[in-house]
Amino acid sequence: MALAKALGGAQLQQQQRHEVFWARVFAFGAACVAGLLVARKRKLRRLHLHILTAKANDFGRYFGLDVGGTLAKLVYFQPAGGGIARHLGRAQHEEGCLHHIEAFLLALPPADRTAQRDERLELHVPSLGGTLHFCSFQSAKMGAVTDFVRRRFFHRYIKKISCTGGGAYKASAALSYACYSRLFEEKLGIEIHKADELEALIKGLNFVLQHANDECYTFKNVVLDTKGLGQADKTISPTLAEDELYPFLLVNIGSGVSILKVSGENEYERVSGTSLGGGTFWGLCKALSKLREFDEAMDASVAGDSNAVDMTVGDIYGTAGYSHFNLKPETVASSFGKMGARPEPRLGTRDEDLARALLFMITQNLGQVAYLNARRVSTKRIYFCGNFLRRNEIASRQLAYAIDFWSRSQMEAQFFLHEGFFGALGSFLGQFYESNLQKNIPAASPTSETTSGDGGGGGGGGSADAEAAASGGGEFDTQACDAQ
């Protein structure tokens, strides 16, 4: 009996010791967790204070954004002489500073599938005091891009970015403007300032014409074949003095076409337009063929033969053509005329042939409309721009041929090396001039070499930065990022 009582007391003491041990373990763990929470709270408080201070600098004025339905274009201004570094002092070495953003952008490969920078487009502008860099990425990757920016703290020191573009105003395959704006504000704490699309386009285009040498080019001696690219001499147009630039006709080819007369740096008016544009080509391509990607349709048009679809003067009058009006037998008399004359319209016709004939129909009509408007506003200079011409040399050649044909070699169709970036550049310039950045960063001399502008660290967008500090993620990553 006494032995049993002693054993029971020993077990009770052992149980009490176990309870005390685990209570101490729990208390220690709770103290550790509480300590970590307090430390994290203090860190986040310091981070938020840093954010509020950092946002006052707002280096979003170094960027301009143009969100299109397919591509988003980014212009970044790199000041010469390390002006940013001197302005920010020691903060330049902190994580997420402008120096790190610059290092990433300048390391972007020229042919990356997600984001790329074209070194050939770099533009050193002494009057601005630095160099302009041009980058692009897929609009559909916007969510991944914002995740990546947040993870790398690239949104620090950026309060507002100016943005324009068709994709910024309407719903597209990616996101609408409202979604883009909300995405930037909620994830990054960055306000999107919506710039007028046409105003940004004109501002960017005029700036390039005034500051870029060898910007414009044309195609001469164009010999259009019914298939392939044909023959043409790509020629750089002479750089005009500022007092020789105006007036000119600007034909902006998007889904539809706007035709503007530009009479001065800030003086322009819409004089005409047409609904037959890039959207017409693409819509008919999808309706008449199995082509489902725009770039695929462009490639198909090079491989196609429009003679399988179009009716020529020779089909009507024979191999001699129509000599009374000097119409050669290979001149197209009726677009898609052969398909209308067949019992089975698609018999012997490939998708490539349809794409070729559609492209010829659109460009020839557009060339005639542009020529007639140039005569109406009394100018011989016709510039073409717009998303339809992006990586679309066959369309550019056909437009050059059309202008030369209708004007009897008195006018030329001219195209731009910086095609596609005028909206982003105009957005940047609007915010850049508005902030009077030249007063804060010394301009570089025309002979000085542009150097990387070192930036400063700071905080991003409120809770967005705090969340990034705790977690971070994003699928948008390249070797260029890790090379930092």
C-alpha positions as CSV (number, residue, x, y, z in Angstrom):
1,M,0.0,0.0,0.0
2,A,2.8,2.4,0.9
3,L,4.7,1.3,-2.2
4,A,1.8,2.1,-4.4
5,K,1.3,5.5,-2.8
6,A,5.0,6.3,-3.3
7,L,4.8,5.3,-7.0
8,G,1.7,7.4,-7.5
9,G,3.5,10.4,-5.9
10,A,6.5,9.9,-8.2
11,Q,4.3,9.7,-11.3
12,L,2.5,12.9,-10.2
13,Q,5.7,14.7,-9.7
14,Q,7.0,13.6,-13.1
15,Q,3.8,14.7,-14.7
16,Q,4.1,18.1,-13.1
17,R,7.6,18.4,-14.3
18,H,6.5,17.6,-17.8
19,E,3.8,20.2,-17.6
20,V,6.2,22.8,-16.3
21,F,8.7,21.9,-19.1
22,W,6.1,22.3,-21.9
23,A,4.7,25.4,-20.3
24,R,8.2,26.9,-20.4
25,V,8.7,25.8,-24.0
26,F,5.3,27.3,-25.0
27,A,6.2,30.5,-23.1
28,F,9.5,30.7,-24.9
29,G,8.0,30.1,-28.3
30,A,5.3,32.7,-27.6
31,A,7.9,35.1,-26.5
32,C,9.9,34.5,-29.7
33,V,6.8,34.9,-31.9
34,A,5.9,38.1,-30.1
35,G,9.4,39.4,-30.4
36,L,9.4,38.7,-34.2
37,L,6.0,40.4,-34.5
38,V,7.2,43.4,-32.6
39,A,10.4,43.6,-34.7
40,R,8.5,43.2,-37.9
41,K,6.0,45.9,-36.9
42,R,8.9,48.2,-36.1
43,K,10.5,47.4,-39.4
44,L,7.3,48.0,-41.3
45,R,6.8,51.3,-39.4
46,R,10.3,52.4,-40.4
47,L,9.6,51.2,-43.9
48,H,6.3,53.2,-44.1
49,L,8.1,56.3,-42.9
50,H,10.8,55.7,-45.4
51,I,8.1,55.3,-48.1
52,L,6.5,58.6,-47.2
53,T,9.9,60.3,-47.4
54,A,10.9,58.5,-50.6
55,K,7.7,59.3,-52.5
56,A,8.4,63.0,-52.2
57,N,11.3,62.5,-54.7
58,D,9.0,60.8,-57.3
59,F,11.3,59.6,-60.0
60,G,8.3,58.4,-62.0
61,R,9.0,61.5,-64.2
62,Y,11.9,59.5,-65.7
63,F,9.5,57.1,-67.3
64,G,6.8,57.2,-70.0
65,L,4.4,54.3,-70.7
66,D,2.3,53.4,-73.7
67,V,0.0,50.4,-73.2
68,G,-1.2,48.8,-76.4
69,G,-3.4,45.9,-77.0
70,T,-0.3,43.7,-77.8
71,L,2.8,45.5,-76.6
72,A,3.5,48.0,-73.8
73,K,6.2,50.4,-74.6
74,L,8.4,52.1,-71.9
75,V,10.7,55.1,-72.3
76,Y,13.3,55.6,-69.7
77,F,15.5,58.7,-69.3
78,Q,19.0,58.2,-68.1
79,P,20.5,61.5,-66.9
80,A,24.2,62.2,-67.8
81,G,26.9,62.8,-65.2
82,G,25.4,61.0,-62.3
83,G,23.0,63.8,-61.5
84,I,20.6,61.5,-59.7
85,A,23.3,60.1,-57.5
86,R,24.4,63.6,-56.4
87,H,20.8,64.5,-55.7
88,L,20.1,61.4,-53.5
89,G,23.6,61.0,-51.9
90,R,24.1,57.8,-49.9
91,A,20.6,56.4,-50.7
92,Q,21.8,55.3,-54.1
93,H,23.0,52.0,-52.7
94,E,19.7,51.0,-51.1
95,E,17.6,48.1,-52.5
96,G,15.1,49.2,-55.1
97,C,16.9,52.5,-55.9
98,L,16.8,54.0,-59.4
99,H,20.3,52.8,-60.0
100,H,19.1,49.2,-59.7
101,I,16.2,49.9,-62.0
102,E,18.6,51.4,-64.5
103,A,21.0,48.5,-64.3
104,F,18.1,46.1,-65.0
105,L,16.7,48.1,-68.0
106,L,20.1,48.5,-69.6
107,A,20.8,44.8,-69.3
108,L,17.6,43.7,-71.0
109,P,18.4,41.5,-74.1
110,P,17.3,42.8,-77.5
111,A,15.2,39.8,-78.3
112,D,13.8,38.5,-75.1
113,R,10.2,37.1,-75.5
114,T,8.9,38.9,-72.5
115,A,10.7,42.2,-72.3
116,Q,13.4,43.7,-74.5
117,R,15.4,46.9,-75.2
118,D,16.6,48.0,-78.6
119,E,20.0,49.6,-78.3
120,R,19.7,50.9,-81.9
121,L,17.0,53.3,-80.7
122,E,19.0,54.9,-77.9
123,L,18.8,58.7,-78.3
124,H,21.3,61.0,-76.6
125,V,19.7,64.5,-76.2
126,P,22.0,67.2,-74.9
127,S,19.1,69.6,-74.3
128,L,17.6,67.1,-71.9
129,G,20.9,66.3,-70.3
130,G,20.9,62.5,-70.9
131,T,19.9,59.5,-73.0
132,L,16.5,58.1,-73.8
133,H,16.2,54.3,-73.7
134,F,13.3,52.4,-75.4
135,C,11.9,49.1,-74.0
136,S,8.9,47.0,-74.6
137,F,7.1,44.0,-73.1
138,Q,3.9,42.1,-73.7
139,S,0.7,43.8,-72.4
140,A,-0.6,40.4,-71.4
141,K,2.3,40.0,-69.0
142,M,1.4,43.2,-67.1
143,G,0.4,41.3,-63.9
144,A,3.7,39.4,-63.9
145,V,5.6,42.6,-64.5
146,T,4.0,44.3,-61.5
147,D,4.8,41.3,-59.3
148,F,8.4,41.4,-60.5
149,V,8.6,45.1,-59.9
150,R,7.2,44.7,-56.4
151,R,9.6,41.9,-55.5
152,R,12.6,43.9,-56.7
153,F,11.3,47.0,-54.9
154,F,11.6,48.9,-58.2
155,H,8.5,51.0,-57.3
156,R,10.4,52.8,-54.6
157,Y,10.8,56.6,-55.3
158,I,8.0,56.3,-57.9
159,K,4.8,58.1,-57.1
160,K,3.3,58.7,-60.6
161,I,3.9,57.5,-64.1
162,S,2.4,59.1,-67.2
163,C,0.6,56.5,-69.4
164,T,-1.2,56.5,-72.8
165,G,-2.2,54.1,-75.5
166,G,-5.3,52.5,-77.0
167,G,-4.8,49.6,-74.5
168,A,-4.9,52.1,-71.7
169,Y,-8.5,53.3,-72.6
170,K,-10.4,50.2,-73.6
171,A,-10.8,46.6,-72.7
172,S,-8.4,44.4,-74.6
173,A,-7.2,40.8,-74.5
174,A,-5.2,41.8,-71.5
175,L,-6.7,44.4,-69.2
176,S,-8.6,47.7,-69.5
177,Y,-7.2,51.0,-68.4
178,A,-9.1,50.9,-65.2
179,C,-7.6,47.5,-64.4
180,Y,-4.1,48.7,-65.3
181,S,-4.5,51.7,-63.1
182,R,-5.9,49.7,-60.2
183,L,-3.1,47.1,-60.6
184,F,-0.4,49.8,-60.3
185,E,-2.1,51.5,-57.4
186,E,-2.9,48.5,-55.3
187,K,0.2,46.4,-56.0
188,L,2.8,49.2,-56.3
189,G,1.3,52.3,-54.8
190,I,2.0,54.1,-58.1
191,E,-0.6,56.5,-59.6
192,I,-1.2,56.3,-63.3
193,H,-1.6,59.7,-65.0
194,K,-3.6,59.2,-68.2
195,A,-2.1,61.3,-71.1
196,D,-4.1,62.1,-74.2
197,E,-3.1,59.5,-76.8
198,L,-3.1,61.8,-79.9
199,E,-1.3,64.6,-78.0
200,A,1.3,62.3,-76.7
201,L,1.8,60.8,-80.2
202,I,2.4,64.2,-81.8
203,K,4.6,65.4,-79.0
204,G,6.8,62.3,-79.2
205,L,7.0,62.3,-83.0
206,N,7.9,66.0,-83.2
207,F,10.6,65.5,-80.6
208,V,12.2,62.7,-82.6
209,L,12.1,64.7,-85.8
210,Q,13.9,67.5,-84.1
211,H,16.5,65.6,-82.2
212,A,17.2,62.3,-84.0
213,N,19.4,62.0,-87.1
214,D,18.6,59.5,-89.8
215,E,15.2,58.9,-88.2
216,C,13.1,58.6,-91.4
217,Y,13.4,56.2,-94.3
218,T,11.6,55.3,-97.4
219,F,11.5,52.7,-100.1
220,K,12.5,53.6,-103.6
221,N,12.4,51.8,-106.9
222,V,9.8,49.5,-105.5
223,V,8.9,46.6,-107.8
224,L,5.9,44.8,-106.4
225,D,5.6,41.1,-107.3
226,T,2.4,39.3,-106.7
227,K,4.3,37.2,-104.1
228,G,7.3,37.6,-101.8
229,L,8.6,41.0,-100.8
230,G,9.6,42.1,-104.3
231,Q,12.4,44.5,-104.9
232,A,13.0,47.9,-103.3
233,D,15.9,50.1,-102.1
234,K,15.5,51.1,-98.5
235,T,16.9,54.7,-98.3
236,I,17.5,57.0,-95.3
237,S,15.8,60.3,-95.8
238,P,17.8,63.5,-95.3
239,T,17.5,65.0,-91.8
240,L,15.6,68.3,-92.1
241,A,16.3,71.5,-90.3
242,E,13.6,72.6,-87.8
243,D,12.4,75.4,-90.1
244,E,11.9,72.8,-92.9
245,L,9.9,70.3,-90.9
246,Y,6.4,71.7,-91.3
247,P,3.8,71.3,-92.6
248,F,3.5,67.5,-93.2
249,L,0.8,64.9,-93.4
250,L,0.7,62.2,-90.7
251,V,-1.1,59.0,-91.5
252,N,-1.7,57.0,-88.2
253,I,-2.7,53.5,-89.0
254,G,-4.3,51.5,-86.2
255,S,-7.6,49.7,-86.3
256,G,-8.9,52.6,-88.3
257,V,-6.9,55.5,-89.9
258,S,-6.5,59.1,-88.8
259,I,-4.9,61.6,-91.1
260,L,-3.5,64.8,-89.6
261,K,-1.9,67.9,-90.9
262,V,0.9,68.9,-88.6
263,S,1.8,72.6,-89.0
264,G,4.0,73.2,-86.0
265,E,5.3,71.7,-82.8
266,N,2.0,72.1,-81.0
267,E,-0.2,72.8,-84.0
268,Y,-2.1,70.0,-85.7
269,E,-5.6,69.1,-86.9
270,R,-7.3,66.0,-88.1
271,V,-8.1,66.6,-91.8
272,S,-9.5,63.1,-92.7
273,G,-9.6,59.5,-91.9
274,T,-10.9,56.1,-93.1
275,S,-12.4,53.1,-91.4
276,L,-10.4,50.8,-93.7
277,G,-7.3,50.2,-91.7
278,G,-5.5,47.5,-89.8
279,G,-8.7,46.3,-88.1
280,T,-10.2,45.8,-91.5
281,F,-7.3,43.7,-92.7
282,W,-7.3,41.6,-89.6
283,G,-11.0,41.2,-89.3
284,L,-11.4,40.0,-92.9
285,C,-8.4,37.7,-92.5
286,K,-10.1,36.0,-89.6
287,A,-13.4,35.9,-91.4
288,L,-12.1,34.5,-94.7
289,S,-9.2,32.3,-93.5
290,K,-8.0,30.1,-90.7
291,L,-5.3,32.6,-89.7
292,R,-5.7,33.5,-86.0
293,E,-2.6,35.5,-85.2
294,F,-1.7,38.9,-86.6
295,D,2.0,38.1,-87.1
296,E,1.0,34.8,-88.7
297,A,-1.2,36.7,-91.2
298,M,1.8,39.0,-92.0
299,D,4.0,36.0,-92.7
300,A,1.3,34.4,-94.7
301,S,0.9,37.6,-96.9
302,V,4.6,37.3,-97.8
303,A,4.2,33.7,-98.9
304,G,0.8,34.3,-100.7
305,D,0.1,35.1,-104.4
306,S,-2.5,37.8,-104.9
307,N,-3.0,36.8,-108.5
308,A,-5.0,33.8,-107.3
309,V,-7.5,36.3,-105.9
310,D,-7.3,39.6,-107.7
311,M,-8.4,40.4,-111.2
312,T,-5.8,42.3,-113.2
313,V,-6.0,44.5,-116.2
314,G,-4.4,41.7,-118.2
315,D,-7.2,39.3,-117.2
316,I,-9.7,41.7,-118.8
317,Y,-7.7,43.2,-121.8
318,G,-5.1,40.6,-122.4
319,T,-1.3,40.7,-122.2
320,A,-1.1,44.2,-123.8
321,G,-2.9,45.8,-120.9
322,Y,-4.9,49.0,-121.5
323,S,-2.5,51.2,-123.4
324,H,-5.0,54.1,-123.8
325,F,-4.6,54.9,-120.1
326,N,-1.1,53.3,-119.8
327,L,-2.4,50.6,-117.5
328,K,0.0,47.6,-117.5
329,P,-1.4,44.1,-117.6
330,E,-0.3,43.3,-114.0
331,T,-2.2,46.3,-112.6
332,V,-5.0,45.2,-110.3
333,A,-8.3,46.1,-111.8
334,S,-10.5,44.5,-109.1
335,S,-9.5,43.3,-105.7
336,F,-10.9,39.8,-105.1
337,G,-12.4,40.0,-108.6
338,K,-11.4,36.4,-109.5
339,M,-13.2,35.0,-106.5
340,G,-16.4,36.6,-107.6
341,A,-16.1,35.2,-111.1
342,R,-15.7,31.6,-109.9
343,P,-18.6,29.2,-109.2
344,E,-16.6,28.1,-106.2
345,P,-14.8,31.2,-104.8
346,R,-12.3,29.4,-102.7
347,L,-11.3,26.8,-105.3
348,G,-7.5,26.8,-105.6
349,T,-7.2,29.7,-103.1
350,R,-4.9,29.4,-100.1
351,D,-5.1,31.4,-96.9
352,E,-1.8,33.0,-97.8
353,D,-3.3,34.3,-101.1
354,L,-6.2,35.8,-99.2
355,A,-3.9,37.6,-96.8
356,R,-1.7,38.9,-99.6
357,A,-4.7,40.3,-101.6
358,L,-6.2,41.8,-98.4
359,L,-3.0,43.6,-97.6
360,F,-2.6,44.9,-101.1
361,M,-6.2,46.1,-101.1
362,I,-5.9,48.0,-97.8
363,T,-2.5,49.6,-98.6
364,Q,-3.3,50.7,-102.1
365,N,-6.5,52.4,-101.0
366,L,-4.8,54.0,-98.1
367,G,-2.0,55.2,-100.3
368,Q,-4.5,56.9,-102.6
369,V,-6.4,58.5,-99.7
370,A,-3.1,59.8,-98.2
371,Y,-2.0,61.2,-101.6
372,L,-5.3,63.0,-102.2
373,N,-5.2,64.5,-98.7
374,A,-1.6,65.7,-99.2
375,R,-2.7,67.5,-102.3
376,R,-5.6,69.0,-100.5
377,V,-3.5,70.5,-97.7
378,S,-0.6,71.4,-100.0
379,T,2.2,69.3,-98.7
380,K,4.5,66.8,-100.3
381,R,5.7,65.1,-97.1
382,I,3.7,62.1,-96.0
383,Y,4.7,60.3,-92.8
384,F,3.1,56.9,-91.9
385,C,3.0,55.5,-88.4
386,G,0.9,53.2,-86.2
387,N,0.8,49.7,-84.8
388,F,-0.2,48.3,-88.2
389,L,3.3,49.0,-89.4
390,R,5.1,47.4,-86.5
391,R,7.5,44.8,-88.0
392,N,5.5,45.0,-91.2
393,E,7.9,45.8,-94.0
394,I,5.7,44.4,-96.7
395,A,2.9,46.9,-95.9
396,S,5.5,49.7,-95.8
397,R,6.8,48.8,-99.2
398,Q,3.3,48.7,-100.6
399,L,2.5,52.1,-99.2
400,A,5.7,53.5,-100.6
401,Y,4.7,52.0,-104.0
402,A,1.2,53.4,-103.8
403,I,2.3,57.0,-103.0
404,D,4.9,56.9,-105.7
405,F,2.3,55.5,-108.2
406,W,-0.5,58.0,-107.4
407,S,1.8,61.1,-107.2
408,R,3.8,60.1,-110.3
409,S,7.0,60.1,-108.2
410,Q,6.4,63.6,-106.9
411,M,5.9,62.4,-103.2
412,E,7.4,59.8,-100.9
413,A,6.0,57.7,-98.1
414,Q,8.3,58.1,-95.1
415,F,8.5,55.8,-92.1
416,F,10.2,56.0,-88.7
417,L,12.9,54.1,-86.9
418,H,11.3,54.8,-83.5
419,E,7.9,53.5,-84.8
420,G,5.7,52.5,-81.9
421,F,7.4,54.5,-79.2
422,F,6.0,58.0,-79.9
423,G,3.2,57.6,-77.4
424,A,5.5,56.5,-74.6
425,L,8.0,59.3,-75.4
426,G,5.2,61.9,-75.5
427,S,3.9,60.7,-72.1
428,F,7.4,61.0,-70.7
429,L,8.0,64.5,-72.1
430,G,4.7,65.8,-70.8
431,Q,5.6,64.8,-67.2
432,F,9.3,65.6,-67.6
433,Y,8.7,69.2,-68.6
434,E,5.9,69.7,-66.1
435,S,8.2,68.7,-63.2
436,N,10.9,71.1,-64.5
437,L,13.5,68.3,-64.0
438,Q,16.1,70.3,-65.8
439,K,16.4,72.6,-62.8
440,N,17.4,69.7,-60.6
441,I,19.7,67.7,-62.8
442,P,22.5,69.5,-64.8
443,A,22.4,69.1,-68.5
444,A,25.2,67.3,-70.2
445,S,27.3,69.0,-72.8
446,P,26.9,67.9,-76.5
447,T,30.3,66.2,-76.3
448,S,30.0,64.5,-73.0
449,E,29.4,60.8,-72.8
450,T,26.1,59.7,-71.2
451,T,26.6,57.8,-68.0
452,S,24.3,55.8,-65.8
453,G,22.2,57.9,-63.5
454,D,22.6,56.5,-60.0
455,G,19.5,56.5,-58.0
456,G,18.4,56.3,-54.4
457,G,16.6,53.8,-52.2
458,G,13.4,54.3,-50.5
459,G,10.0,53.0,-50.0
460,G,7.3,52.0,-52.5
461,G,3.6,52.2,-52.2
462,G,2.4,51.8,-48.6
463,S,1.1,48.4,-47.8
464,A,2.3,47.1,-51.2
465,D,5.9,47.6,-50.1
466,A,5.2,46.1,-46.7
467,E,3.7,43.0,-48.3
468,A,6.7,42.7,-50.7
469,A,9.1,42.9,-47.8
470,A,7.3,40.0,-46.1
471,S,6.7,37.8,-49.2
472,G,7.5,38.9,-52.7
473,G,7.0,36.8,-55.8
474,G,6.3,37.1,-59.5
475,E,7.0,35.0,-62.5
476,F,8.5,37.8,-64.6
477,D,12.3,37.2,-64.3
478,T,15.2,37.1,-66.7
479,Q,18.9,36.4,-66.6
480,A,19.4,40.1,-66.9
481,C,17.7,40.7,-63.6
482,D,19.9,38.2,-61.8
483,A,23.0,39.6,-63.4
484,Q,22.8,42.6,-61.1
